[in-house]
Amino acid sequence: MATDTVSTIFAALADPTRRAILTRLAAGDATVNELAEPFPMSLQAVSKHLGVLEKAGLIVRTRDAQWRRCRLDPAPLKSVAEWVEQYRRHWEQRYDTLDTYLRDLKEQS
């Protein structure tokens, strides 16, 4: 069974290390070594996290001579934002209905 894009992105975002990597990349491109520096884990473990982010389409890895650079690709987050937006609209409508109900109750008393 194929996993949909939103599920893949949410799975990638579920890990705090991967979110921290994305936060770092939002400030600009970085090498794998630069990304690994603040984490108490092996370079191999960080590379696995990068692989998950790359599979989700959230980063792009390039090779320039011996350097492997990573950059953020925020475009896939648009599908997540659209998915969340439909639920935000739903809850706004529910709150508006509740507000109307409470206002009616107040007017009746």
C-alpha positions in Angstrom: 0.0 0.0 0.0 1.4 3.4 -1.0 1.8 6.0 1.7 0.3 9.4 0.8 2.4 12.5 0.8 0.8 14.1 3.9 1.4 10.9 6.0 5.1 10.8 4.9 5.6 14.4 5.8 3.9 14.0 9.2 6.1 10.9 9.9 9.2 13.0 9.1 8.0 15.8 11.3 7.2 13.5 14.2 10.8 13.3 15.3 12.3 16.3 17.2 15.8 15.8 15.7 14.3 16.1 12.2 12.3 19.2 13.2 15.5 20.7 14.6 17.3 20.0 11.3 14.6 21.7 9.4 14.8 24.7 11.7 18.5 24.9 11.1 18.0 24.6 7.3 15.5 27.4 7.4 18.4 29.7 8.2 20.3 28.5 5.1 22.0 25.6 3.4 24.4 23.4 5.5 26.7 20.4 5.1 25.9 17.1 6.8 28.7 17.8 9.3 27.3 21.2 10.2 23.8 19.7 10.7 25.3 16.8 12.8 27.3 19.1 15.1 24.7 19.9 17.8 23.4 16.4 18.1 24.9 13.7 20.4 24.7 11.0 17.8 26.8 9.6 15.0 27.1 11.1 11.6 25.4 7.9 10.3 22.4 8.5 12.5 22.1 12.1 11.3 22.3 10.8 7.7 19.4 8.5 8.4 17.3 11.4 9.6 18.3 13.3 6.5 17.2 10.4 4.4 13.7 10.5 6.0 13.5 14.2 5.4 14.6 13.8 1.8 12.1 11.0 1.2 9.4 13.3 2.5 10.6 15.9 0.0 11.4 18.4 2.8 15.1 18.7 1.9 17.3 18.4 -1.1 20.8 17.0 -0.8 23.5 17.9 -3.3 27.1 16.9 -3.8 29.7 19.5 -4.5 33.2 17.8 -4.7 33.6 16.2 -1.3 30.9 18.3 0.4 27.3 17.1 0.7 25.0 20.1 1.2 21.4 20.1 2.3 18.8 22.7 1.7 15.2 23.1 2.9 12.4 22.6 0.3 9.3 24.0 2.1 7.0 23.3 -0.9 5.7 19.9 0.4 4.5 21.7 3.6 1.8 23.3 1.5 -0.1 20.0 1.3 0.1 19.7 5.1 -1.1 23.3 5.5 -4.0 22.6 3.2 -4.9 19.4 5.2 -4.8 21.3 8.5 -6.8 24.2 7.0 -9.8 22.0 6.4 -9.9 21.1 10.1 -9.3 24.7 11.2 -12.4 25.7 9.2 -14.4 22.9 10.7 -13.5 23.9 14.2 -14.2 27.6 13.5 -17.6 26.7 12.3 -18.2 24.6 15.4 -17.1 27.4 17.7 -19.3 29.9 15.8 -22.2 27.5 16.4 -21.4 27.3 20.1 -21.1 31.0 20.3 -24.5 31.5 18.7 -26.0 28.9 21.1 -24.5 30.6 24.2 -25.6 34.0 23.0 -29.2 32.6 22.6 -29.1 31.1 26.1 -28.0 34.4 27.5 -30.7 36.3 25.8 -33.4 33.8 27.1 -32.4 34.3 30.7 
